[in-house]
Amino acid sequence: MAKIYFIDVTNRDGVQTARLGLSKLEKTMINLYMDKMGVFQSEFGFPTTKHESRYLRANLKLQEMGVIKNIRLEGWIRGLATDVEEAFRLVPNIKHLNLSSSTSQQMIKGKYQGRKTQDDVIVDMTTAVDAAYAHGCETVGVNCEDGSRTDMEFLVRFAKEAKKHGATRLRYCDTLGYESPRSIYDTLYALTKEVQMPIELHTHGDLGMAVATSISGAMAVVDAGQDAYINTTINGVGERAGNADFLSCVLALTKSKGVAGKYELGNHIKLEDAWNVAQFASYAFAVPIPINQPGVGKNCFAHASGIHADGVLKDPENYELYGFKELGRGEPRLVNTGREVCAGEYSGINGFRYVVQELKNKTDDDIELPEDRDAANKILELVRYANVEAHKPLVEEELEFIIKYPEIAKELLTLTPLDF
């Protein structure tokens, strides 16, 4: 039976959100967290963007080192051969690409202003796919931007041409959040039956249905006999009203009536890390988690009504569809109300040594700061720069990462401006 996989797009669509962003170290932490949770692929950035190139190469190096263990790292570019050439110039060892083309009549008319036809879009896409494989790509996906407003005849033609040139998957983009659960099921069932290739679902929440349309669309693709790949972001962050929330989609597939047990995930998702990952993303983006956010919202397991409180105390399943411990919740969060030494952009070596020792005692990890003062100061300097770039204190996992992999951290923190 066909299966459903998750592709995290926090580091691509999430960071495109107006007024939001992540440092390169924070983006790396996202990749590490999603790798640990069992996500199939991370759309980890933009290989044609110069300021991304060091970060992208550093994460590919982490993969070679075995630090990033299983998740596939894939870059996003436009469906143009010139973008392929630039991607491989800046990130020569990238192996997975997703090529984006605008396919609706609205986009072809409104974006290209008469400069391109449907035929031109297909020629650009197929030429780019060929170029990507010529450069050594292992997989190439193709995107239908505004796919939900693209006529079926052209969708089928676009997909079949992509498949003919070796495209691994077709990404169906509901770019404006236009679909309903019923409409996307009907469309993707028919499309999948016609083109017989795996389909990615990329949805938006402009009408509040991103999770519902992702689940319904994935069900259609599987019902039609092909693997489905759902694009999600942590906490649903994304352009305008956001993308499909990762945890909500996982819970819907594994807990909801008529879906759980019928549709199989391609990768086991470790839900026990969900709480920690959601908290990190909230901190990194500086966006609070809504009180009613599925699974990780403050009120998800809160009961005030007498009837509800009595019922949940007698048996949690009376009023809770899933347990908080499944999501890594339940441990008390301790706040230090006494003396505290922090590692910041103006820290000194003695204070930093104290912070590292406290971290070691707390985590029982094997992290060690070099005894040599010069070597320790170099790591401290990286921590200082990371604080400057993030504009906020680092979380414990970020400090551990810098201490364990200082050369990679240096690469992540290095930005080379353009020559003017």
Stockholm file with secondary structure:
# STOCKHOLM 1.0

chainA/1-420         MAKIYFIDVTNRDGVQTARLGLSKLEKTMINLYMDKMGVFQSEFGFPTTKHESRYLRANLKLQEMGVIKNIRLEGWIRGLATDVEEAFRLVPNIKHLNLSSSTSQQMIKGKYQGRKTQDDVIVDMTTAVDAAYAHGCETVGVNCEDGSRTDMEFLVRFAKEAKKHGATRLRYCDTLGYESPRSIYDTLYALTKEVQMPIELHTHGDLGMAVATSISGAMAVVDAGQDAYINTTINGVGERAGNADFLSCVLALTKSKGVAGKYELGNHIKLEDAWNVAQFASYAFAVPIPINQPGVGKNCFAHASGIHADGVLKDPENYELYGFKELGRGEPRLVNTGREVCAGEYSGINGFRYVVQELKNKTDDDIELPEDRDAANKILELVRYANVEAHKPLVEEELEFIIKYPEIAKELLTLTPLDF
#=GR chainA/1-420 SS CCCEEEEECTTTTGGGSTTCCCCHHHHHHHHHHHHHHTCSEEEEECTTSHHHHHHHHHHHHHHHHTSSCSCEEEEEEESCHHHHHHHHHHCTTCCEEEEEEECSHHHHHHTTTTSCCHHHHHHHHHHHHHHHHHTTCSEEEEEEETGGGSCHHHHHHHHHHHHHTTCSEEEEEETTSCCCHHHHHHHHHHHHHHHCSCEEEEEBCTTSCHHHHHHHHHHHHHHTTSCEEEEEBGGGCCSTTCBCBHHHHHHHHHHSTTTTTTSCBSSCCCGGGHHHHHHHHHHHHTCCCCTTCTTTSTTTTCCCSHHHHHHHHHCGGGTCSSCGGGGTCCSCCCCCCSCCCCCCTTCCHHHHHHHHHHHHHHHCCCCCCCSSHHHHHHHHHHHHHHHHHHTSCCCHHHHHHHHHCHHHHHHHHCCCCCCC
#=GC SS_cons         CCCEEEEECTTTTGGGSTTCCCCHHHHHHHHHHHHHHTCSEEEEECTTSHHHHHHHHHHHHHHHHTSSCSCEEEEEEESCHHHHHHHHHHCTTCCEEEEEEECSHHHHHHTTTTSCCHHHHHHHHHHHHHHHHHTTCSEEEEEEETGGGSCHHHHHHHHHHHHHTTCSEEEEEETTSCCCHHHHHHHHHHHHHHHCSCEEEEEBCTTSCHHHHHHHHHHHHHHTTSCEEEEEBGGGCCSTTCBCBHHHHHHHHHHSTTTTTTSCBSSCCCGGGHHHHHHHHHHHHTCCCCTTCTTTSTTTTCCCSHHHHHHHHHCGGGTCSSCGGGGTCCSCCCCCCSCCCCCCTTCCHHHHHHHHHHHHHHHCCCCCCCSSHHHHHHHHHHHHHHHHHHTSCCCHHHHHHHHHCHHHHHHHHCCCCCCC
//
